Amino acid sequence: MNKTLIYFLFVTGVASAQIEKIEPPFWWEGMQQKTLQLMLYGKDLGDYEIEIPDRIPFERREVENKNYLFLKLNLAQQKAGKIKINFLQDGNLKSSFDYEIKARETRPNLESFNSSDVIYLVMPDRFANGNPSNDSHPSVTEQADRSNQDGRHGGDIQGILDHLEYLEDLGVTALWSTPLCEDNDARVSYHTYAQSDLYKIDPRFGTNQEYRNLADALHSKQMKLIMDYVTNHWGIEHWMVKDLPTSDWIHQFENYTNTNHRKEVLSDPYASEIDRKELLQGWFVPSMADLNQNNELVLNYLIQNAIWWIEFAQIDGFRVDTYPYNTPEPMVAWVKAIRAEFPNFNIVGEGWMHNSIHLSYWQENSPIAAIQGFNSKLPSVMDFTLNDALVSAFNEKNSQWDHGTTRIYKNLQNDFLYPETNQLLIFAENHDTNRINDFYPDVKTYKQLLSVIMTLRGIPQIYYGSEIGMTGKKENGDGDIRRDFPGGWKSDLQNAFVKEERTPKQNEYFEFTKKILQWRKTNQAIHVGKTLHYVPEKDVYVYFRYTQEQRVMVIVNNNPSDQILNLDRFKEGIAGKKRGYEISTANSFTFDRTIEVPASTTFIIELN
Ligand code: CA
């Protein structure tokens, strides 16, 4: 266990109160929220009287389980320093501890992630093993076994730190790592979505300080760190789940009840109560206890834990897992509390929905949700409907009325539903889907797809390894789409982090990705420009991204033949510009009456 989280205190005699955990382990002065909910854990702590000699106003709250005691401290007047908290029995002092209030670090430049970024999603266990000595750890159950595709392979925070220059060279500007807090499941713990301690980085990934170092190192390279946060559930190995403070801390049923995954019941005017209940209260899987955010103590715990990580580790954003499985109203409070402390802090919710109406429902100020009087306050959602379009579009070579690139076009036609399209996280794959290089095995299609992702509205996200052509099939199990990055382990035969060791094909993937990402970095028209698009003809989709100063024309030719386009049709988008520069081929040309685009090729043309 982490020493900083354990407080053994002995003051007088043998009957001293033993405090095993205090959460949050420390706090800060000058926060917007003036009340701190302090959770104390230790044998029969509920039996003790509490005294705070500094006369800080507080409320005491006992719960069913006497091993917990909650104190609500009013910190409105509190400066950085120590608060002494005494435990008494029959008026006699039994124990005492000092609770630390820290000074806040100034952070004027918190920008959070936005549409100027390219996010790189990494599964730390599968990326690089920077510290082989932590692959297994005595305080957690599952030991390293790299031969098991569902086992722990040893990747860690140090492994990410060791390859920041690789990411910088590629042109990535933000890193989203899947969760890193301790997950003490006996098997398949590497994905870490069944967390067992929310205040501690899993020792097989590193320490809290190493996580903070990762944020600092990223910031020094003008890159951002996005934390994967899980509000919906904790692992059944979580120490609090094993000794529940209250029976309603988690949702419990007579017999195990799974969520029905029917996320749309929340907006469905005809939904039955049992369907809503099963969605929100049913468990995601048997190893993940579903949290009851309607319990005020649980909600405060989740709010404070989220704020604690932002302030402690200086992270730049959250990706929140399984968003619509959480009870909606408490989650509004969760988002509001975080954004009250950090107004620019961006949060993207995962809602695996295949219809723009249902997806847009979850974005802040959604006009669709307003019909039902709901406002999630969630700034960003993951655009799963665009993902659906992208994974089909380039496999449909025979252009039909609504196939091929028309799928992308039609998805964007629904953008009027979203209050803020630049806040949609867009992606062709992630750690839960097929790898794009599996369903699109040729580098040509990879280039098409990447060109589209990097030029459409929204915040593009790519997935580790695809930039060197890594493949993986979901049907072969999650482990197959989460293979180890070659070169992340000392014993690997190839180090694909290094140009010289990559195959020519891997370098073709890498160099193309790098070219587009580096180009995108400074391109305002792509970051915040408006969109103008045209009905696809012969499976050629043309769109423009533009600001007052800048125009980019994108021609997606999904036709298996070369296509000659008459530019007259696009004069609204070309807006009188005479010349163009194509990014990947580095060709300059004068706009004539026509332009020829080779088969299965996307042109990204800067107009000037
Ligand atoms: Ca390791």
Residues whose N, C-alpha, C, O or C-beta is under 5 A from the ligand:
A	BS01	CA	N129 G130 N131 P132 N134 D135 G154 G155 D156 R204
